[in-house]
Structure formats: C-alpha cells, structure tokens
Amino acid sequence: MPLARRHFIAMLLAAVLAASVAGVAGPAGAAGPAGALGGAPRLLEPFRMDLGERGDFVSQATTTWCIGASMQMMLNIVRPVNDTSVETQEALMVLARSFRKRAYQSNVPIDQVRGASARGLAAGLTKLGAGQYRVTSAASLEQAVELVARAMRSTGRPAGILVWKGRHAWVVSGFEASADPATTSAIAVTGLVVMDPWYPRTSRAYGASPKPGATLTMRQLAADFLPFENLHRTSRWAGRFVVVIPYDSFRVLHRLPHAA
C-alpha cells in the first residue's frame, strides 16, 4: 500500500476513534438517561396554564342549564368581551338542544326540559366560531385529564368535562402538570383549573361546588369526575371519563380590558 494512502487511512481511523470517544463522554451537562456516561438528565420544569379570568364565570340560571352556562363561559374565554346574561344562556341552551337526535319539542317551556348533552356543547361551540370541539372519552381519570391538558396546550382554548357520572358539566380553564405538554410526551397532570356552573350552590350528593378558578388536585377531582353512568339505557360512554376538547389550530382573540 502506498505510504500516502496508508497515512490517510491512519488519520481517518484516528478521527473516527476520537469522535466515538467524544460521543460517549459527551459535553459537560449534556442531556442523557439517568446514570449514563452522558451526564445528568435534563430536568423538566413544572408547567401551569390558565386561560380564565374573573369575569368569565357564569352561574347556571336553572337547575338544568349547566351545558348552556358552560358554553357561555367557554365563549367568554375565547372572545374579547364577556356576556353573562340569562338571555344568552337561554339561547345557548336552545342551540345545544337542537343537536339532539330526537327533535326538540318547541311547545314545551325551556325551563321544563331536561338539560342538553355534551354533544350539544361541542357542536354549539363549533357552530358559534369558537373553534372545533369534539366529545371523546378515556378509560381512566389520568388519561382523561392528559387528553384535556394536551388539547388545551395545543389550541389555547378551554375544555369541558362531564362530572357526577355524566350528569353535570364543568369548564376547564387551565391545568398543572409535571412538564409542558408541548415539549415532552411524558407528563403527569397534577390538577385542573375548573369553573362549575352550579356554584355557589351545594349538591346533596357531592357537596359544595368549588369556587370559580379553583385548582383541584387529582384526589379532589376523583370525588366528582367519575365514569359515565346511565341507568336507563346503554351508552358507548358507560364506564368511561367523558371530555369535550378543542382540536385543530385556532388563534385566540386578544381580550379587551374588563370593565371595573
């Protein structure tokens, strides 16, 4: 082998060896698996997100209008100004009920008709230009709150959950997690920021409603956010945790200053 070529090969082997050693040792402070020679793992910072403001909250005007009040609050969050009127809540209930499979009986007074469904909440928000929403479910509480957190983080919009075994709706305006869902696929949601339209009432079965904007831990959520149950008919949601989540990209409108 010619001397020049032998010299070139020797230099190439030396370079490869040097690169291999550098790859094992890694630069100081480089991210790597725990205990590996690459150094300490990159620490993920806890993450909190809350889209809600004080003026967003609306209490449901009747015992059956939780869907209308929830829709009203979610619209308040994504729109530049708030509307807390009973008239708007009534119109939202009519809209939500229009998506029922069975035709809404217009001759029945609205305050005597049972509440609307999660499907009406999702379809109503979509129709009113709040971005696209859908109803889905998860097999566990942990999976459900992660669905909510990831959807909110990716869209910048609020979500909803069905509590009390599917009999009531809450708005989720924010969440707390072990890390930012936008930066990692491994997170643990530690709490949700909620607005309960039943507030300031008290449920005989579930106790006092949380204050608007309260952050509930997973343990606290578990007392209200329970698997869906319908004793009168079968449902595809039975035994699952039902959520109403935003999807697709949507630019949240900048809010106007709230009146004092």
N, C-alpha and C positions, 0 to 999 in steps of 0.2 A: 504494500500500500504506500503511495507517495507520502512523503513527510508532511506536506502541506495539508493533505486531506486528513492524515492521522491527527494532526494538530487541531484541525477544525472540529473533528468528532470529539476529541478530548474536551475542548471548550464547551461544546454543546452539552455533553454529559454533565459537566460541572455546573452549567447553568440550570439544567433540569433538577439536579440534586439540590441546588441552592433554593430553587422555587418550592420544592417539596418540603424542605425543612421550614421555610417561611410559612407555608400553608399550615403546617402542624402547629408551629408555635403561635402564629397569628400576632397581629399588632396588640400592643398593650390596651386592655379594656375592651377588646373585640367581643361581640356577642357570640355566645355559643351555649351548648347544653350544659346543664349543671354538672360540675365535676369533670368536664372535658378539659383537655390541654388548651383549648381556645380561649379560656378566661371565664370570668363570671358571666352568667346570663344577663340579658338586658332586662331591667326591671320595668314593669308596666305600671303606669300611674292610674290610680282610681279615677273614674270618669263620672261626671254628673251632667245631666241635661234637663232643662225645664223651660218649656215654651210658654207656660202660663203666666198671667198677670192677674192682679186682684180683681179688676173689672170684668174678667171673663166669666166668672161664676154666675150661674142662674139656677135657682131652685125650681123644681117642677111644680107647676101650678095646680095639678091634681094628683091623686094617688096613682094614676095610670100613665102619666106623661113623661116618664123617665127617658124614653127614646127622643121625644121632641126636645126636652131640656138638654140632653146630651148633645144632640145635633146643634142646638143653639150655642152651646159652649164651644164646641169644636169650630164652628164658623167664626165665633168671636176671636178665637186664637189665630186663625189663618187670615182673617180680614183686617183691614186697617182700623176699623171702628167697631165698637160693641153695640149689640142690640139685645136688650134684656126684657123686652116687652112680652106680655102674656099673649098679645095678638100674634106676634111672630111665632111663639111656641105652639100656639094652636094651629097655625098654618103649616108648621113643620110636622106636626102630628098627622094632619090630613095627608101631606105628601108621603110620609113614611108608610102610612096605611095603604096608600094607593099601590104599593108594590106587593101587597099580599096576594097569594094565589087565589083566594076567594074574594069576590067583589065586595068592596066596602059599601055598607048599607047607608046611603046618604040621608035616609029618613030617620035614622037613629041619632039622637043628640050625641055630639062628640065626647062629652064628659061621661057618657054612659057606656061607651065602647071600650073594650079591653085594650091594653097598650099595644104598640106596634112591635115589630120584630127587629132583630139585628140586621136582617136583610134590608129592611126599610131604612135603617140608619146608614148603612153603606151605600145603598143606591141613591138615597136622598142627598147625601154629601157629594157624591159624584155628579148628580144632575145639577146641583147648585154651583158647580165650578170650584169645589174645594179640593180638586184632585181626585184621582181614582182610589176607591176603597173596596175592600172585599172582606167577606166573612170567612174565617178559617178556624181551625182548632188544633190542639196539641194533646198528647196523651198524658202529660204531666204539667204541674204548675211551673216547674223550672223551664221546660220547653216553651210554654206559652209566654212567659214574661220575656224570654230571649227573642221570640218572634216579634213581640211588641217593641222591644228596645232596638233591634236591628232595623225594623221598618221605620221607626221614628228617626233614627240616626241618619238613614239614607235619604229620607224625604223632607225632614224638617217639619213634619206635621204630626198632630196628635193622633191618638188611637183610642179604642174603646175596649172594654172587657165586660162580659156578662157574669155578674156575681149572683150570690144567693141561689145557686143551682140553675142559673139561667133566667131567673125571674126579675132581674133588675140590671140596669146598665150603669157603669161608671165611665168617666172620661179619664184617660191617662195623658197628662200633660208633660210628663218627664220620667226619668229613671236614674238610678245609680247602679254602677257596675264596677267590676274589678279592673276593667280596662275599656278603652274606647272601642266600640264595635267596628269602627271604620278602619282600625289598624290591626286587628287580630281576629282570628277565627275562634279563639278560645277565650270566652268571657264567662263570668258568673254575675248575673243580675242580682243585686242585693236589696233592691227596693224600687217601688214605683211611686211617682207623684200623682195623686189622684184628686178628682173632683166628683163628689157624689151628689147628684141632683136631689136626693132625698133629704140632704142637710137643710135645716137644723133639726129635722125630725129624728125620732128613735124607733127602730124596728123592735117589735116584741121578740122576734126570733134571733136577731143578730146584734141588737144593742144600738148604741148611739152611732150616728154616721160620722166619719172623720171630717175634720174641718177642711174646707177647700184649700188645695195646695199642700195637704199633709203628705209627708213621705212615709209610706208604710213598708216595714221590713217584710221579708219573706214569711216570717212567722205570723205577722199581723195579717198579711194578705191571705194566708191559708185559712183564716177564720171566715172570710167572706167569698173569696174567689174559689168556688167549689165546682166540681164536674157537673155538667149539664144533666138535668133530670126532668123527664116528662112522664108523669104517672098515667096520662090519659091516652098516649099514643106513642108509637115507636119514632125515633128520630136518629138521623145519622150523627147527631152531636152527642148522643147519650154516652155518659161516662167520660166525656172529653171537656177540656177547658176551651171555651169559645172566645175568640177575639175578633175585633173589627180593626183592620190595619190598613194604612196607606201603602200604596206601591207606585212605582214609576217616579220619574223626577218631576218635581214641582217647585217653582220658586215662590217662597213665602213672601207675601206683600209686606212692605215696611209699615209698621204701625204708626198712626198719628198719635200725638200726645193725648193722654186721657184727661178729661176734664176733672178739675179738682172737686 
